[in-house]
Amino acid sequence: MQGWGEDIGMRVFRWLWWLPLLAAAFLLASDLPYPSASSQFLAPHIAPVSAHPTDAGEFVPGELLVKASLPLPPTAVAAVLRLAGGAVIEHDPTLRLYRLRLPEGVDVQQASTLYNELPWVEYAEPNYIVRAAILPDDPFYLPKQAWYYDIINAPAGWDIERGRSAIIAAVLDTGVDLDHPDLESKVWTNAREVLGNDIDDDKNGCIDDLHGCNFVALPPSSDPSDDHGHGTMVAGILGARSNNGLGVAGTAWGPTLLPVKVLDSTGAGTASDVAQGIVYAAKSGAQIINLSMARPSPSRALEEAVKEAHDVFGAILVGASGNEGQDGVGYPAAYPGVIAVSAFDRSDPNSRALFSNWGPEVNVAAPGVDVFSTHLNGGYATGEGTSFATAFVSGLVALLLSQDSSRSDDDIRALLRISADDLPDGDTANWDGWGRLNIGKALNTQVYRSIVPGIAKD
């Protein structure tokens, strides 16, 4: 249909000289074939299966909206538009807007460009599809969570992707409340282990690990239950059941959560336990490893575990920058293979939370103050810290991998970098890395196809 596109301008301009005669002729006509004005014209249309995605969004195939500035009655304008190649389907007299059906096979974007070049067209655009932005019905969402999910543009992201159970996110922490009603259906089940035979069947470093592993115990135990609360909160932020009329909404609604207990009932742990937990998670198939912990100095054991999980198993690791309010990102977040997360404040989302560490290793900032999530014994609680900010980023990584499971660590970092909202440096440089997390922008991969090769698959 290239010829149609090249010919439209000439056809229209040829008729411009005859507009006065056209006006007189069509004023006398009473049976022009297009519908009368409809009060439903601006109501959202249901997207047909063949709706096309563009950089700006989906649109109805073969349709164009045109606002003409011709000083003629609507019937005469409709006739001119028809002569230009588009048949009028509807006309809204208040907005002076015409909905056109283009000839079969005509490229909508090309037609829009050509119509916009005409001097008597105020604007022309595809008939974009409008969808309701989903808000989860979890009772604590609006009073407790909406403020930070709105800031990081989560509802727009949930319209695009909510997460898939095939994506496994390991929560290395104080454990997880396995019976919590907002988490129990999300907990990983090890199908490769034969229970009760005292053998590590899948050779991941833990015997009879049906729902995760506890490396605080010696020898490691198959019970990763939480006896502190921190891990349960992190798990809820990352991936609590959502839109289920219960409790809270997680950042990613669908992924599977793998509990790995590496911190004890006081919230402390050893480098050896964490290192074992990292390798265990990678061997168990976790694509994401959440490390909501920090220590001030490096550890060779941690570094080698990070390298093994990242380089050998291809896991994406996300870590907390630390809560000392100082220059110096904690470990393991400071290692090159880990996405380091800082926290922004509630009172000023453009500013660093006072407790958040900073430094050149920081990659992105996320909510870290007044974060509401799941807690022990089926309860809920509010907390603060870069630990919780880290869980939001891991949740977004789970959404991005759900959208395209072949994405690498480099792909994920590129998406986080390009989509982040830029923040002012203020008094502290390097506190926000690429900027503030923006879930909706990160998931809108159409925008980034030309920037990051292979960023999304058709």
Disulfide bonds with the S-S distance in Angstrom:
Cys206-Cys213 2.05
